[in-house]
């Protein structure tokens, strides 16, 4: 039996032509006995199923109706069309990681029946304990092991892994040099209409960035199509480069914010590495780790959020009338005390930024009372972890279509 929510039942009823008994009887008198019902139409049924919502429970539940539905929902061509129809994958949760630890955990954020158990996305258990979880993008995760000099791309849905040796020119001794490193993965599929979500077998690009001695940064691009790393590019800064936060993709550029507010930018197309100075009117200093976050604004512009006590101040990179790009302070600020549960900050007003999703514009905030996600457009706030002290871990967003659930057995893996 197909178990659907009330809204889903109404959709199916409308799509399949179900109405009240009197109208059904009237339609039967007017229609020919030979006319096939919509659900028996070989061409119409896939179109109806295509319009199921993209939440994880939709396809597993629908696949339980009958063998025919299961066959349609598990067809790779249908799943490809399903992703294209919906375009934007849902935010399934966050991978919680600490740069100083190899303990990683998936934190689901959806409510039942779409909540995916943490064990479903268990991070690969390697015998070597030096793998650091760096981030997610386009349905893929990336981990780095600087002791083995390897980068791993991992597909949480299928468990597939692909390891790449670091560029030969990456030379340093982890026991001697203090090194900050970050990495990013992105799908490089240029097919017209391609929607991210099943990108492991597609052309991929990896970017590795590292900072040695606080003053010099390096970056290198790997392309899976050629299986080769490009040239290592570098830049020096008079400002100390400390505490790199996880990067975001803005247009063709990957951007990492430093704890002092400056932003490292690597243009994937030109393979150029640069440093954007923080806004001159921003009150942050070199110890502002956890208080600053780069954002992807409208029209793929770079933004910056700074946490000042219980207020988020916002800047955006814009061109003036002379074509000069500069930071512009936005008059809109976010008053957090008004959004959090009543008396949330009665004991402590400590709060830090621990994550950000560029696709859904969700920012993650850690407090004494727990970890919360805040949707910056709607201002909706939701607790994703209970309290127990201020959490300093990074929360890496994972968005994808849970289309593997088209297998009927996977419906039991959702938390109903």
C-alpha positions in Angstrom: 0.0 0.0 0.0 1.3 3.4 -0.9 1.6 5.6 2.2 1.2 9.3 1.2 0.8 12.5 3.2 -2.5 14.4 2.9 -1.0 16.8 0.4 0.5 14.0 -1.7 -2.9 12.1 -1.7 -4.6 15.2 -3.0 -2.0 15.6 -5.8 -2.4 12.0 -6.8 -6.2 12.3 -6.7 -6.2 15.3 -8.9 -3.6 13.9 -11.3 -5.3 10.6 -11.6 -8.7 12.1 -12.2 -10.3 11.2 -8.8 -13.2 13.3 -7.6 -16.2 12.6 -5.5 -18.5 9.7 -6.2 -21.3 11.6 -8.0 -18.9 13.3 -10.5 -17.2 10.0 -11.1 -20.5 8.3 -11.9 -21.4 11.2 -14.3 -18.1 10.9 -16.0 -18.5 7.1 -16.5 -21.9 7.7 -18.2 -20.3 10.1 -20.7 -17.0 8.2 -21.4 -16.5 5.2 -23.5 -15.8 1.9 -21.7 -12.7 1.4 -23.8 -11.1 4.6 -22.5 -8.0 3.9 -20.4 -7.7 5.6 -17.0 -4.8 8.0 -16.5 -2.9 5.6 -14.3 -3.1 2.9 -17.1 -1.7 5.3 -19.7 1.9 4.3 -20.3 2.9 7.8 -21.3 0.9 9.7 -18.6 1.9 7.8 -15.5 5.6 8.8 -15.7 4.6 12.4 -16.1 2.5 12.2 -12.9 5.3 10.5 -10.9 7.7 13.1 -12.2 5.8 15.7 -10.2 6.2 14.0 -6.9 8.0 16.4 -4.5 11.8 16.0 -4.3 11.7 15.0 -0.6 13.5 11.7 0.3 10.3 9.8 1.2 8.5 10.5 -2.1 10.1 7.9 -4.4 10.5 5.1 -1.8 6.9 5.3 -0.8 5.6 5.5 -4.4 7.8 2.5 -5.4 5.8 0.3 -2.9 2.5 0.7 -4.9 3.2 -2.0 -7.4 5.9 -3.6 -9.6 5.1 -1.2 -12.5 5.6 1.9 -10.4 8.8 0.5 -9.0 10.1 -0.2 -12.5 9.4 3.4 -13.6 10.8 5.0 -10.5 14.1 3.0 -10.6 14.7 3.7 -14.3 17.9 5.8 -14.7 16.3 7.9 -17.4 13.3 8.7 -15.2 15.6 9.7 -12.3 17.6 12.0 -14.6 14.3 13.6 -15.7 13.2 13.8 -12.1 16.3 15.8 -11.2 15.9 18.1 -14.2 12.3 18.7 -13.4 13.0 19.8 -9.8 16.4 21.5 -10.6 17.2 22.3 -7.0 18.0 19.4 -4.6 16.9 19.6 -1.0 19.3 20.2 1.9 19.4 16.7 3.5 21.7 17.6 6.4 25.2 18.6 7.5 28.4 16.6 8.0 29.8 17.7 11.3 33.6 17.7 11.4 36.5 19.2 13.4 39.7 20.1 11.5 41.7 18.8 14.5 39.9 15.5 14.6 38.9 12.6 12.3 35.6 12.1 14.0 32.8 12.9 11.5 29.1 12.6 11.8 26.1 13.2 9.5 23.4 15.5 11.1 20.0 15.1 9.3 17.8 18.3 9.2 14.6 17.1 7.6 11.6 16.1 9.6 9.8 12.7 9.4 9.1 11.0 7.1 12.0 12.6 5.2 14.6 12.4 7.9 17.6 10.2 6.9 19.4 8.4 9.7 22.9 9.4 10.4 24.2 5.9 9.7 23.0 6.1 6.1 25.8 8.5 5.3 28.6 7.0 7.4 31.9 8.6 6.5 34.4 6.0 5.1 36.1 4.1 7.9 39.8 4.1 6.9 42.5 2.4 8.8 44.6 5.6 8.5 43.3 8.1 11.1 44.5 11.3 9.4 41.6 11.9 6.9 40.0 15.3 7.4 36.5 16.1 6.2 36.8 19.3 4.2 33.4 20.0 2.5 30.6 19.0 0.1 29.4 20.3 -3.2 27.3 19.0 -6.1 26.3 15.9 -4.1 30.0 14.9 -3.4 32.2 15.2 -0.4 35.9 15.8 -0.2 38.4 14.6 2.4 42.2 15.3 2.6 45.0 13.3 4.1 48.2 15.4 4.2 50.2 12.6 5.7 49.5 10.3 2.7 49.4 13.4 0.4 46.0 12.3 -0.9 42.6 13.8 -1.7 39.5 11.7 -1.6 36.2 12.4 -3.4 33.4 10.4 -1.9 29.8 9.9 -3.0 27.7 9.6 0.2 24.8 8.1 -1.7 26.6 5.2 -3.3 29.7 5.0 -1.1 32.0 5.2 -4.2 35.5 6.7 -3.6 38.1 8.2 -5.9 41.5 9.1 -4.5 44.0 11.5 -6.1 47.6 12.0 -5.1 48.4 15.6 -4.2 50.3 17.7 -6.7 54.0 16.8 -6.9 55.1 20.3 -6.0 53.3 20.3 -2.7 56.4 20.1 -0.4 56.4 20.7 3.3 57.0 18.8 6.6 53.8 18.7 8.7 55.9 18.3 11.8 57.9 21.4 11.1 55.6 23.8 9.1 52.4 25.2 10.4 50.1 24.7 7.4 46.5 25.6 6.8 44.8 23.7 4.0 41.4 23.6 2.4 40.0 21.8 -0.7 37.0 22.0 -2.9 35.3 19.6 -5.3 32.9 20.6 -8.1 31.2 19.0 -11.0 32.5 20.1 -14.4 29.8 18.6 -16.6 29.0 21.2 -19.3 26.1 19.2 -20.7 23.1 21.5 -21.5 20.5 21.1 -18.8 22.7 19.0 -16.4 21.5 19.0 -12.8 23.9 18.1 -10.1 23.0 15.1 -8.0 24.6 12.1 -9.7 28.0 13.6 -10.6 30.5 11.0 -9.4 31.1 9.6 -12.9 31.0 13.0 -14.5 34.1 15.2 -15.2 35.2 16.7 -11.8 37.5 19.5 -10.7 39.4 19.6 -7.4 41.1 22.6 -6.0 43.6 22.3 -3.2 44.7 25.4 -1.4 47.3 25.7 1.4 49.0 28.4 3.4 52.5 28.1 4.9 54.0 30.5 7.4 50.9 32.7 7.6 52.1 34.9 4.6 52.2 32.7 1.5 49.3 30.9 -0.1 49.3 28.2 -2.8 46.6 26.7 -5.0 46.4 24.0 -7.6 43.6 22.6 -9.9 43.0 19.0 -10.7 40.8 17.9 -13.6 39.6 14.3 -13.8 39.1 14.5 -17.6 42.9 14.6 -18.0 43.8 13.1 -14.7 46.4 15.8 -14.2 47.1 18.7 -11.8 47.7 22.1 -13.3 50.5 24.5 -12.3 50.8 25.5 -8.7 50.0 29.2 -8.3 51.0 31.3 -5.3 50.6 34.7 -3.7 52.0 36.6 -0.7 50.3 38.9 1.7 51.5 41.4 4.3 48.5 40.5 6.4 48.7 37.2 8.4 46.6 34.5 6.8 45.1 32.5 9.6 42.2 30.1 10.2 40.8 29.4 6.7 37.0 28.7 6.8 35.3 26.2 4.3 35.0 27.8 0.9 32.0 28.7 -1.3 31.5 28.8 -5.0 30.6 32.3 -6.5 30.4 32.3 -10.2 33.6 30.6 -11.4 35.5 31.5 -8.3 36.1 29.6 -5.1 36.3 31.8 -2.0 37.7 31.1 1.4 37.4 33.6 4.2 40.2 34.0 6.7 39.6 34.6 10.4 40.6 38.3 10.0 38.0 38.9 7.3 40.2 38.8 4.2 39.0 36.5 1.4 41.2 34.1 -0.6 39.8 33.8 -4.1 40.8 31.2 -6.7 39.3 31.6 -10.2 38.8 28.1 -11.6 38.7 29.3 -15.2 41.8 31.6 -15.2 43.5 29.6 -12.3 44.4 32.9 -10.7 44.8 33.2 -6.9 44.1 36.5 -5.2 43.3 38.1 -1.9 40.4 40.5 -1.3 40.8 42.7 1.7 38.0 42.9 4.3 35.7 45.9 4.3 37.4 48.9 5.8 34.4 49.7 8.0 34.1 46.1 9.3 34.9 46.0 13.1 36.5 42.5 13.0 40.2 41.7 13.8 42.6 38.9 13.3 41.0 36.8 16.1 37.5 36.8 14.5 37.4 33.1 13.7 33.8 32.0 14.0 32.4 35.5 13.6 32.8 36.0 9.8 31.4 34.1 6.8 31.5 34.6 3.1 28.1 34.5 1.4 26.8 34.0 -2.2 24.5 36.9 -2.8 22.0 37.5 -5.6 23.4 37.5 -9.2 26.4 35.5 -8.0 28.0 38.4 -6.1 30.3 37.9 -3.1 28.9 38.8 0.3 30.3 38.9 3.8 28.5 38.4 7.1 30.0 39.5 10.4 28.6 38.5 13.7 28.7 41.3 16.2 27.3 40.1 19.5 23.7 39.1 18.6 23.6 41.0 15.3 24.7 39.9 11.8 26.1 42.8 9.7 26.2 42.3 5.9 28.4 43.6 3.1 28.4 42.9 -0.7 30.9 43.4 -3.5 29.4 45.8 -6.0 30.7 47.9 -8.9 30.4 51.7 -8.6 29.7 54.1 -11.5 33.3 54.0 -12.5 33.3 50.2 -12.7 35.4 49.8 -9.5 34.4 46.8 -7.4 34.3 47.4 -3.7 32.6 46.3 -0.5 29.2 48.0 0.2 27.7 47.9 3.6 24.0 46.8 3.5 21.7 48.6 5.8 19.8 45.4 6.4 21.1 43.7 9.6 19.8 40.6 11.3 18.8 40.8 14.9 19.3 37.2 16.2 17.7 37.7 19.6 14.4 38.3 18.0 14.6 35.0 16.0 15.8 32.5 18.6 13.5 30.9 21.2 12.4 33.1 24.1 15.1 33.5 26.8 17.6 31.7 24.6 20.4 34.1 25.6 19.4 34.6 29.3 22.4 32.5 30.5 25.0 33.3 27.8 25.1 35.6 24.8 27.9 33.6 23.2 27.2 32.6 19.5 29.5 31.7 16.6 29.1 30.8 12.9 29.9 27.2 12.2 28.6 26.6 8.6 26.9 27.9 5.5 25.1 26.4 2.5 25.5 28.6 -0.6 22.7 26.8 -2.5 19.9 27.3 0.1 21.4 30.4 1.8 21.3 28.7 5.2 23.8 29.8 7.9 24.6 27.6 10.9 24.9 29.2 14.3 26.2 27.6 17.5 25.0 28.6 21.0 25.2 27.3 24.5 21.6 26.0 23.9 22.4 24.1 20.7 23.2 24.4 17.0 20.7 26.1 14.8 20.3 26.7 11.0 18.9 30.0 9.9 17.5 30.6 6.4 18.6 34.1 5.5 15.8 34.8 3.0 12.8 33.6 5.1 14.5 34.2 8.5 13.2 30.7 9.6 15.3 29.2 12.3 15.5 25.5 13.3 17.5 23.6 16.0 19.6 20.8 14.5 21.7 19.8 17.6 20.8 20.0 21.2 22.9 22.0 23.7 25.8 20.9 25.8 28.2 23.8 25.3 29.4 26.0 22.5 30.1 23.7 19.5 33.3 24.7 17.6 33.0 22.0 14.8 32.4 22.9 11.2 29.0 21.9 9.7 29.3 21.1 6.0 26.0 21.2 4.1 25.0 18.2 2.0 22.3 18.7 -0.7 21.2 16.0 -3.1 18.2 14.1 -4.5 17.7 11.0 -2.5 16.8 9.0 -5.7 18.4 5.8 -4.5 15.3 5.5 -2.4 13.4 4.3 -5.5 14.4 0.9 -4.3 11.5 -0.3 -2.1 13.8 -1.6 0.6 15.2 1.8 1.2 11.9 3.1 2.5 12.6 1.4 5.8 15.8 3.5 6.1 13.9 6.7 6.5 12.8 7.7 9.9 9.0 7.5 9.7 
